[in-house]
Amino acid sequence: MAHNNKKRVTVEIHNKSYTIIGEESASHVEMVASLVDQKMRDIQEKNENLDTTKLAVLTAVNTMNDYLKLKEDYAKLAGSLNRKEDK
């Protein structure tokens, strides 16, 4: 597997720098990092006593929950469209 398409992007999440290596554009990685940072800030606002590890885990759980809901909504929508196309 060639690593020629890999890019390094340094982002800041929760006041820490992370270097992300991947094939996505820098703007995409920066947007994802910004969304993670904002989600962490939102959760921390509601519970200021969370340590970074607990905050990160809650952010991951909340994000995965959002993802699964969207995936479910997408499946319902795709099923609805398929039924309409079959008619």
Protein Blocks (a to p, Z undefined) as FASTA:
>chain_A
ZZklpccddddeehiacddddfbdfklmmmmmmmmmmmmmmmmmmomkbcfklmmmmmmm
mmmmmmmmmmmmmmmmmmmmmmmmmZZ
